[in-house]
Amino acid sequence: MDNLLEFIVDEDYENVRVDKFLSELNSDYSRSYIQKLIKDGRVKVNGKTEKPGLKLSEGDRVELDLPDPEPLDVLPEDIPLDIIYEDNDIIIINKPKGMVVHPAPGHLSGTLVNALLFHCKEGLSGINGVMRPGIVHRIDKDTTGLLVVCKNDAAHRNIAEQLKVHSGKRIYYALVHGIFKEKEGRIENYIARSNGDRKKMAVMPEGKRAVTNYKVIEEFKGRYSLVECRLETGRTHQIRVHMAYLSHPLVGDTVYSGYDDSRLTVSGQVLHAAVLGFVHPSTGEYVEFSSELPEYFEQLLESLR
C-alpha cells in the first residue's frame, strides 16, 4: 500500500513553490525526486494535481502519495552491531568509525543498513526506499556514536518530525585545532552546498539555518581543544563546517581542515555523537541515550595530555 502524507501550509510557506515546500518538509527526498512525483501525479494541492512551480497559499492542503519501496537490492550481511537499546519501534546503534550508514550506487555492502537488514529481517521502515530502510538521520563514515533507526513507518514519521523541528537533544564531542578565546559560544548562520565543490558544505547566506552551541571541555599543549557541541539543528557536516568557520577545524578532517594530522595517526575527523534524546514514538515519554568516547578517541586524548 502506498504512503499518503498530508500537510497544511502555514504562513512560513506562503508563496513558496510546492516542490520546495515538500522537499524541505521531507528532507530525506531530493527536490528532483519530489518534482518527479509531482509530474507523476502523486501530489495534489487542495485535491488537484499541479505543476512543481505552483506557489502555495497559507491553509492549502498538500497531499503526497509516496510509492511503495522497490524490491530491495541491498543484501543482509552478518556484521556485528553495538546495540544500545531496542524495542518494537526503534533501535539505538553505537556506530563505529569507518562504517558507512547506508549503501549508494557502486557501494552496496559493508554498511550499517546491510547489518540492520540481517539483524531485523523485514522489520525496518520503508519510507526512505531501498537504499536507506529504517534510516531517519545519518552520521558521517568517520564519525562515531549514536543514531536512531526506525522499525516501522509510524515511528519513522514521528522521529523525522522531531528532527525537523529540532525538539530532541544531540550532543557531540570533537577534538579541534587551536585554543578558543571564548570558551563557550553559539554559532548561528546558514549552511548550503559549496558552489566551488559539491562534496563540501559551506556557510552561505542562501543556505539553511544552522545553530551549534559549543563549550570547551579541555585544552592540550596550547594547540588542541576538546569541545562539546550541542546541536539545535542538524545540517550536513554542521559541526565540521562550524568549527572550521571559527578557524578551529576538527583534527583529522581532510575536507574542512588544512592541517597535516598524519603524526597523530587518526583516520578521518575526531567526532563522536555522545548523547541522543527524543520523545519515544509509542510511549510519548522522553528517552535519552549516551555513549562513552570510543577507545581511539580516549587514547588520542591521553597522548595529548
Residue pairs with C-beta under 8 A, 6 or more apart in sequence:
1 68
2 65
2 66
2 67
2 68
3 65
3 66
3 68
3 127
3 153
4 63
4 64
4 65
4 66
5 26
5 63
5 64
5 65
5 66
5 157
6 61
6 62
6 63
6 64
7 21
7 22
7 25
7 61
7 62
7 63
7 64
8 59
8 60
8 61
8 62
9 21
9 56
9 57
9 58
9 59
9 60
9 61
9 62
10 58
11 58
13 21
13 56
13 58
14 56
14 57
14 58
15 55
15 56
15 57
16 55
16 56
17 52
17 53
17 54
17 55
17 56
18 38
18 43
18 45
18 50
18 52
18 53
18 54
18 55
18 56
18 62
19 31
19 34
19 35
19 38
19 52
19 53
20 31
21 56
21 62
22 29
22 34
22 38
22 43
22 62
22 64
23 29
23 30
23 31
23 34
25 164
26 34
26 64
27 160
27 164
28 127
28 128
28 132
28 136
28 160
34 43
34 52
35 52
37 43
37 64
37 65
37 66
37 67
38 49
38 50
38 51
38 52
39 52
41 49
42 64
42 65
42 66
42 67
43 49
43 50
43 62
43 63
43 64
43 65
44 50
44 62
44 63
44 65
45 54
45 56
45 60
45 61
45 62
45 63
46 60
46 61
47 61
47 63
56 62
66 127
68 126
69 126
69 129
69 130
69 133
70 129
70 130
71 130
72 117
72 130
72 133
73 108
73 130
74 103
74 108
74 111
74 113
74 114
74 117
74 130
74 131
74 133
75 108
75 109
75 114
75 117
76 114
76 117
76 118
76 121
77 109
77 110
77 114
77 115
77 117
77 118
78 115
78 118
79 110
79 114
79 115
79 118
80 115
81 93
81 112
81 115
81 116
81 119
82 93
82 94
82 95
82 96
83 91
83 92
83 93
83 94
83 119
84 92
84 93
84 94
84 146
84 289
84 291
85 91
85 92
85 287
85 289
86 92
87 282
88 151
88 152
88 282
89 150
89 151
89 152
89 154
89 155
89 280
89 281
89 282
90 148
90 149
90 150
90 151
90 155
90 159
90 280
90 281
91 116
91 119
91 120
91 134
91 148
91 149
91 151
92 146
92 147
92 148
92 149
92 276
92 289
93 112
93 116
93 146
93 147
93 148
93 149
94 144
94 145
94 146
94 291
95 101
95 112
95 139
95 143
95 144
95 145
95 146
95 147
95 273
96 144
96 294
97 142
97 143
97 144
97 267
97 268
97 294
97 296
98 141
98 142
98 267
98 268
99 110
99 111
99 112
99 141
100 107
100 110
100 111
100 112
100 141
101 111
101 112
101 113
101 132
101 135
101 138
101 139
101 141
101 147
102 111
102 112
102 113
102 131
102 132
102 135
102 138
103 109
103 111
103 113
103 114
103 131
104 131
108 114
112 135
113 131
113 132
113 133
113 134
113 135
116 124
116 133
116 134
116 149
117 124
117 133
120 134
120 151
123 151
123 152
124 133
124 134
124 149
124 150
124 151
125 133
125 134
125 136
125 150
125 151
125 152
125 153
125 155
125 156
126 133
126 153
127 153
127 156
127 157
127 160
128 134
128 135
128 136
128 156
134 149
134 150
134 151
134 156
135 149
136 148
136 149
136 150
136 156
136 159
136 160
136 163
137 147
137 148
137 163
137 234
138 147
139 145
139 147
139 273
140 237
140 240
140 268
140 269
140 271
141 268
142 252
142 267
142 268
142 269
142 271
143 172
143 268
143 269
143 271
143 272
143 273
144 271
144 272
144 273
144 291
144 294
144 297
145 172
145 272
145 273
145 274
145 291
145 294
146 273
146 274
146 275
146 276
146 289
146 290
146 291
147 273
147 276
148 159
148 276
148 278
150 156
150 159
150 281
154 281
155 281
155 282
158 279
158 281
159 278
159 281
162 168
162 278
162 279
163 234
166 231
166 232
166 233
166 234
167 278
167 279
168 276
168 277
168 278
168 279
169 230
169 275
169 276
169 277
169 278
169 288
170 230
170 231
170 234
170 273
170 275
170 276
170 277
171 228
171 229
171 230
171 231
171 273
171 274
171 275
172 228
172 229
172 231
172 239
172 271
172 272
172 273
172 274
173 217
173 226
173 227
173 228
173 229
173 271
173 272
173 274
173 293
173 297
174 226
174 227
174 229
174 239
174 243
174 250
174 269
174 270
174 271
174 272
175 224
175 225
175 226
175 227
175 250
175 251
175 252
175 270
175 271
175 297
175 300
175 301
176 224
176 225
176 227
176 243
176 248
176 249
176 250
176 251
177 223
177 224
177 225
177 248
177 249
177 250
177 251
177 257
177 259
178 223
178 224
178 225
178 247
178 248
179 219
179 222
179 223
179 225
180 216
180 225
180 227
180 246
180 248
183 215
183 216
184 213
184 214
184 215
184 216
185 213
185 214
186 211
186 212
186 213
186 214
187 210
187 211
187 212
187 213
187 214
187 242
187 245
187 246
188 209
188 210
188 211
189 203
189 207
189 209
189 210
189 242
189 245
190 203
190 204
190 205
190 206
190 207
190 208
190 209
190 210
191 201
191 202
191 203
191 204
191 207
191 208
191 210
191 235
191 236
191 237
191 238
191 241
192 201
192 202
192 204
192 206
192 207
192 208
193 200
193 201
193 202
194 200
194 201
194 202
194 204
195 202
195 204
199 255
200 237
200 255
200 256
201 235
201 236
201 237
201 238
201 240
201 241
202 241
203 241
203 242
203 245
207 235
208 233
208 235
209 233
210 233
210 235
210 238
210 241
210 242
211 231
211 232
211 233
212 229
212 230
212 231
212 232
212 233
212 238
212 239
212 242
213 229
213 230
213 232
214 227
214 228
214 229
214 230
214 242
214 243
215 227
215 228
215 230
216 225
216 226
216 227
217 225
217 226
217 227
217 228
218 225
218 226
218 301
219 225
219 226
220 226
220 301
220 304
220 305
221 304
224 251
224 304
225 248
226 301
227 243
227 248
229 239
229 242
229 243
231 238
231 239
235 241
237 255
237 256
239 250
239 271
240 249
240 250
240 253
240 255
240 256
240 269
240 271
241 256
243 249
243 250
243 256
244 250
244 253
244 256
244 257
249 256
249 257
249 258
249 259
250 256
250 257
250 269
250 270
250 271
251 257
251 259
251 261
251 264
251 266
251 269
251 270
251 300
252 261
252 264
252 266
252 267
252 268
252 269
252 270
253 268
253 269
254 268
264 300
264 303
266 296
266 300
270 297
270 300
272 291
272 293
272 294
272 297
273 291
274 290
274 291
274 292
274 293
275 288
275 289
275 290
275 291
276 288
276 289
276 290
277 286
277 287
277 288
277 289
278 286
278 287
279 285
279 286
279 287
280 286
280 287
293 301
